[in-house]
Amino acid sequence: MTIAPFGTVPKSVKSALTAEAEAIGALREADAVDIEFASD
């Protein structure tokens, strides 16, 4: 299986990756908040 250039990846795959990245970012932000409260 060859890897296609990113520009040719179907939008559904791009949106899935974007949603995953946003979810990870939200978890990281939540972790940062927890750490701030823990160090209070």
PyMOL Python script that loads the backbone (N, CA, C, O; Angstrom):
from pymol import cmd

cmd.read_pdbstr("""\
ATOM      1  N   MET A   1       0.845  -1.198   0.000  1.00  0.00           N
ATOM      2  CA  MET A   1       0.000   0.000   0.000  1.00  0.00           C
ATOM      3  C   MET A   1       0.880   1.247   0.000  1.00  0.00           C
ATOM      4  O   MET A   1       1.764   1.395   0.843  1.00  0.00           O
ATOM      5  N   THR A   2       0.631   2.128  -0.940  1.00  0.00           N
ATOM      6  CA  THR A   2       1.422   3.358  -1.001  1.00  0.00           C
ATOM      7  C   THR A   2       0.724   4.467  -0.231  1.00  0.00           C
ATOM      8  O   THR A   2      -0.502   4.493  -0.128  1.00  0.00           O
ATOM      9  N   ILE A   3       1.517   5.375   0.305  1.00  0.00           N
ATOM     10  CA  ILE A   3       0.961   6.508   1.046  1.00  0.00           C
ATOM     11  C   ILE A   3       0.706   7.647   0.065  1.00  0.00           C
ATOM     12  O   ILE A   3       1.622   8.104  -0.618  1.00  0.00           O
ATOM     13  N   ALA A   4      -0.539   8.098   0.000  1.00  0.00           N
ATOM     14  CA  ALA A   4      -0.895   9.186  -0.913  1.00  0.00           C
ATOM     15  C   ALA A   4      -0.469  10.522  -0.321  1.00  0.00           C
ATOM     16  O   ALA A   4      -0.429  10.677   0.899  1.00  0.00           O
ATOM     17  N   PRO A   5      -0.151  11.487  -1.179  1.00  0.00           N
ATOM     18  CA  PRO A   5       0.122  12.840  -0.678  1.00  0.00           C
ATOM     19  C   PRO A   5      -1.075  13.352   0.115  1.00  0.00           C
ATOM     20  O   PRO A   5      -2.218  13.012  -0.192  1.00  0.00           O
ATOM     21  N   PHE A   6      -0.817  14.167   1.131  1.00  0.00           N
ATOM     22  CA  PHE A   6      -1.903  14.573   2.029  1.00  0.00           C
ATOM     23  C   PHE A   6      -3.037  15.265   1.284  1.00  0.00           C
ATOM     24  O   PHE A   6      -4.201  15.121   1.659  1.00  0.00           O
ATOM     25  N   GLY A   7      -2.713  16.010   0.240  1.00  0.00           N
ATOM     26  CA  GLY A   7      -3.738  16.733  -0.508  1.00  0.00           C
ATOM     27  C   GLY A   7      -4.778  15.825  -1.145  1.00  0.00           C
ATOM     28  O   GLY A   7      -5.886  16.273  -1.440  1.00  0.00           O
ATOM     29  N   THR A   8      -4.440  14.544  -1.366  1.00  0.00           N
ATOM     30  CA  THR A   8      -5.376  13.636  -2.026  1.00  0.00           C
ATOM     31  C   THR A   8      -6.159  12.793  -1.028  1.00  0.00           C
ATOM     32  O   THR A   8      -7.002  11.989  -1.426  1.00  0.00           O
ATOM     33  N   VAL A   9      -5.892  12.964   0.251  1.00  0.00           N
ATOM     34  CA  VAL A   9      -6.612  12.181   1.260  1.00  0.00           C
ATOM     35  C   VAL A   9      -8.073  12.629   1.297  1.00  0.00           C
ATOM     36  O   VAL A   9      -8.348  13.829   1.282  1.00  0.00           O
ATOM     37  N   PRO A  10      -9.010  11.683   1.344  1.00  0.00           N
ATOM     38  CA  PRO A  10     -10.429  12.056   1.378  1.00  0.00           C
ATOM     39  C   PRO A  10     -10.744  12.971   2.554  1.00  0.00           C
ATOM     40  O   PRO A  10     -10.128  12.874   3.615  1.00  0.00           O
ATOM     41  N   LYS A  11     -11.715  13.864   2.349  1.00  0.00           N
ATOM     42  CA  LYS A  11     -12.072  14.818   3.406  1.00  0.00           C
ATOM     43  C   LYS A  11     -12.530  14.102   4.671  1.00  0.00           C
ATOM     44  O   LYS A  11     -12.281  14.586   5.775  1.00  0.00           O
ATOM     45  N   SER A  12     -13.193  12.964   4.528  1.00  0.00           N
ATOM     46  CA  SER A  12     -13.680  12.254   5.707  1.00  0.00           C
ATOM     47  C   SER A  12     -12.514  11.822   6.592  1.00  0.00           C
ATOM     48  O   SER A  12     -12.610  11.853   7.819  1.00  0.00           O
ATOM     49  N   VAL A  13     -11.409  11.419   5.957  1.00  0.00           N
ATOM     50  CA  VAL A  13     -10.229  11.017   6.723  1.00  0.00           C
ATOM     51  C   VAL A  13      -9.611  12.247   7.379  1.00  0.00           C
ATOM     52  O   VAL A  13      -9.219  12.201   8.545  1.00  0.00           O
ATOM     53  N   LYS A  14      -9.524  13.348   6.627  1.00  0.00           N
ATOM     54  CA  LYS A  14      -8.974  14.588   7.191  1.00  0.00           C
ATOM     55  C   LYS A  14      -9.790  15.043   8.388  1.00  0.00           C
ATOM     56  O   LYS A  14      -9.229  15.423   9.416  1.00  0.00           O
ATOM     57  N   SER A  15     -11.115  15.008   8.262  1.00  0.00           N
ATOM     58  CA  SER A  15     -11.955  15.478   9.360  1.00  0.00           C
ATOM     59  C   SER A  15     -11.838  14.550  10.564  1.00  0.00           C
ATOM     60  O   SER A  15     -11.913  15.003  11.706  1.00  0.00           O
ATOM     61  N   ALA A  16     -11.654  13.252  10.316  1.00  0.00           N
ATOM     62  CA  ALA A  16     -11.470  12.314  11.423  1.00  0.00           C
ATOM     63  C   ALA A  16     -10.168  12.616  12.151  1.00  0.00           C
ATOM     64  O   ALA A  16     -10.122  12.610  13.381  1.00  0.00           O
ATOM     65  N   LEU A  17      -9.102  12.883  11.385  1.00  0.00           N
ATOM     66  CA  LEU A  17      -7.819  13.220  12.003  1.00  0.00           C
ATOM     67  C   LEU A  17      -7.924  14.538  12.759  1.00  0.00           C
ATOM     68  O   LEU A  17      -7.367  14.679  13.848  1.00  0.00           O
ATOM     69  N   THR A  18      -8.630  15.493  12.188  1.00  0.00           N
ATOM     70  CA  THR A  18      -8.800  16.793  12.848  1.00  0.00           C
ATOM     71  C   THR A  18      -9.572  16.631  14.148  1.00  0.00           C
ATOM     72  O   THR A  18      -9.207  17.216  15.167  1.00  0.00           O
ATOM     73  N   ALA A  19     -10.637  15.840  14.115  1.00  0.00           N
ATOM     74  CA  ALA A  19     -11.435  15.618  15.318  1.00  0.00           C
ATOM     75  C   ALA A  19     -10.587  14.946  16.394  1.00  0.00           C
ATOM     76  O   ALA A  19     -10.694  15.281  17.574  1.00  0.00           O
ATOM     77  N   GLU A  20      -9.743  13.994  15.984  1.00  0.00           N
ATOM     78  CA  GLU A  20      -8.878  13.309  16.941  1.00  0.00           C
ATOM     79  C   GLU A  20      -7.876  14.291  17.539  1.00  0.00           C
ATOM     80  O   GLU A  20      -7.638  14.285  18.747  1.00  0.00           O
ATOM     81  N   ALA A  21      -7.292  15.134  16.691  1.00  0.00           N
ATOM     82  CA  ALA A  21      -6.324  16.121  17.173  1.00  0.00           C
ATOM     83  C   ALA A  21      -6.987  17.093  18.148  1.00  0.00           C
ATOM     84  O   ALA A  21      -6.390  17.462  19.160  1.00  0.00           O
ATOM     85  N   GLU A  22      -8.215  17.506  17.849  1.00  0.00           N
ATOM     86  CA  GLU A  22      -8.928  18.420  18.742  1.00  0.00           C
ATOM     87  C   GLU A  22      -9.233  17.738  20.073  1.00  0.00           C
ATOM     88  O   GLU A  22      -9.132  18.361  21.130  1.00  0.00           O
ATOM     89  N   ALA A  23      -9.607  16.457  20.022  1.00  0.00           N
ATOM     90  CA  ALA A  23      -9.898  15.728  21.256  1.00  0.00           C
ATOM     91  C   ALA A  23      -8.644  15.609  22.113  1.00  0.00           C
ATOM     92  O   ALA A  23      -8.697  15.780  23.331  1.00  0.00           O
ATOM     93  N   ILE A  24      -7.502  15.314  21.464  1.00  0.00           N
ATOM     94  CA  ILE A  24      -6.239  15.219  22.198  1.00  0.00           C
ATOM     95  C   ILE A  24      -5.890  16.572  22.807  1.00  0.00           C
ATOM     96  O   ILE A  24      -5.454  16.646  23.956  1.00  0.00           O
ATOM     97  N   GLY A  25      -6.081  17.638  22.041  1.00  0.00           N
ATOM     98  CA  GLY A  25      -5.804  18.977  22.551  1.00  0.00           C
ATOM     99  C   GLY A  25      -6.679  19.301  23.753  1.00  0.00           C
ATOM    100  O   GLY A  25      -6.208  19.897  24.722  1.00  0.00           O
ATOM    101  N   ALA A  26      -7.958  18.911  23.698  1.00  0.00           N
ATOM    102  CA  ALA A  26      -8.862  19.170  24.814  1.00  0.00           C
ATOM    103  C   ALA A  26      -8.417  18.386  26.047  1.00  0.00           C
ATOM    104  O   ALA A  26      -8.476  18.900  27.164  1.00  0.00           O
ATOM    105  N   LEU A  27      -7.972  17.144  25.847  1.00  0.00           N
ATOM    106  CA  LEU A  27      -7.496  16.344  26.977  1.00  0.00           C
ATOM    107  C   LEU A  27      -6.248  16.968  27.586  1.00  0.00           C
ATOM    108  O   LEU A  27      -6.100  17.003  28.807  1.00  0.00           O
ATOM    109  N   ARG A  28      -5.354  17.458  26.738  1.00  0.00           N
ATOM    110  CA  ARG A  28      -4.141  18.095  27.248  1.00  0.00           C
ATOM    111  C   ARG A  28      -4.490  19.344  28.047  1.00  0.00           C
ATOM    112  O   ARG A  28      -3.887  19.604  29.088  1.00  0.00           O
ATOM    113  N   GLU A  29      -5.462  20.118  27.567  1.00  0.00           N
ATOM    114  CA  GLU A  29      -5.887  21.316  28.300  1.00  0.00           C
ATOM    115  C   GLU A  29      -6.496  20.913  29.641  1.00  0.00           C
ATOM    116  O   GLU A  29      -6.239  21.558  30.658  1.00  0.00           O
ATOM    117  N   ALA A  30      -7.296  19.856  29.647  1.00  0.00           N
ATOM    118  CA  ALA A  30      -7.901  19.382  30.890  1.00  0.00           C
ATOM    119  C   ALA A  30      -6.806  18.922  31.857  1.00  0.00           C
ATOM    120  O   ALA A  30      -6.884  19.194  33.055  1.00  0.00           O
ATOM    121  N   ASP A  31      -5.793  18.231  31.344  1.00  0.00           N
ATOM    122  CA  ASP A  31      -4.677  17.797  32.183  1.00  0.00           C
ATOM    123  C   ASP A  31      -3.966  19.003  32.774  1.00  0.00           C
ATOM    124  O   ASP A  31      -3.600  18.995  33.949  1.00  0.00           O
ATOM    125  N   ALA A  32      -3.768  20.036  31.969  1.00  0.00           N
ATOM    126  CA  ALA A  32      -3.079  21.234  32.447  1.00  0.00           C
ATOM    127  C   ALA A  32      -3.874  21.879  33.577  1.00  0.00           C
ATOM    128  O   ALA A  32      -3.296  22.341  34.561  1.00  0.00           O
ATOM    129  N   VAL A  33      -5.194  21.911  33.437  1.00  0.00           N
ATOM    130  CA  VAL A  33      -6.041  22.485  34.490  1.00  0.00           C
ATOM    131  C   VAL A  33      -5.908  21.654  35.757  1.00  0.00           C
ATOM    132  O   VAL A  33      -5.774  22.208  36.848  1.00  0.00           O
ATOM    133  N   ASP A  34      -5.944  20.330  35.625  1.00  0.00           N
ATOM    134  CA  ASP A  34      -5.811  19.456  36.791  1.00  0.00           C
ATOM    135  C   ASP A  34      -4.481  19.690  37.490  1.00  0.00           C
ATOM    136  O   ASP A  34      -4.416  19.735  38.719  1.00  0.00           O
ATOM    137  N   ILE A  35      -3.423  19.839  36.704  1.00  0.00           N
ATOM    138  CA  ILE A  35      -2.094  20.053  37.278  1.00  0.00           C
ATOM    139  C   ILE A  35      -2.061  21.388  38.027  1.00  0.00           C
ATOM    140  O   ILE A  35      -1.478  21.484  39.107  1.00  0.00           O
ATOM    141  N   GLU A  36      -2.688  22.414  37.448  1.00  0.00           N
ATOM    142  CA  GLU A  36      -2.711  23.724  38.112  1.00  0.00           C
ATOM    143  C   GLU A  36      -3.419  23.621  39.460  1.00  0.00           C
ATOM    144  O   GLU A  36      -2.945  24.169  40.455  1.00  0.00           O
ATOM    145  N   PHE A  37      -4.551  22.923  39.495  1.00  0.00           N
ATOM    146  CA  PHE A  37      -5.275  22.780  40.752  1.00  0.00           C
ATOM    147  C   PHE A  37      -4.463  21.958  41.751  1.00  0.00           C
ATOM    148  O   PHE A  37      -4.455  22.253  42.947  1.00  0.00           O
ATOM    149  N   ALA A  38      -3.782  20.927  41.254  1.00  0.00           N
ATOM    150  CA  ALA A  38      -3.013  20.059  42.140  1.00  0.00           C
ATOM    151  C   ALA A  38      -1.866  20.822  42.793  1.00  0.00           C
ATOM    152  O   ALA A  38      -1.532  20.568  43.950  1.00  0.00           O
ATOM    153  N   SER A  39      -1.263  21.753  42.061  1.00  0.00           N
ATOM    154  CA  SER A  39      -0.110  22.478  42.586  1.00  0.00           C
ATOM    155  C   SER A  39      -0.535  23.675  43.434  1.00  0.00           C
ATOM    156  O   SER A  39       0.307  24.363  44.011  1.00  0.00           O
ATOM    157  N   ASP A  40      -1.849  23.921  43.509  1.00  0.00           N
ATOM    158  CA  ASP A  40      -2.346  25.082  44.244  1.00  0.00           C
ATOM    159  C   ASP A  40      -2.082  24.948  45.742  1.00  0.00           C
ATOM    160  O   ASP A  40      -2.436  25.840  46.513  1.00  0.00           O
TER     161      ASP A  40
END
""", "prot")
cmd.dss("prot")
cmd.show_as("cartoon", "prot")
cmd.util.cbc("prot")
cmd.orient("prot")
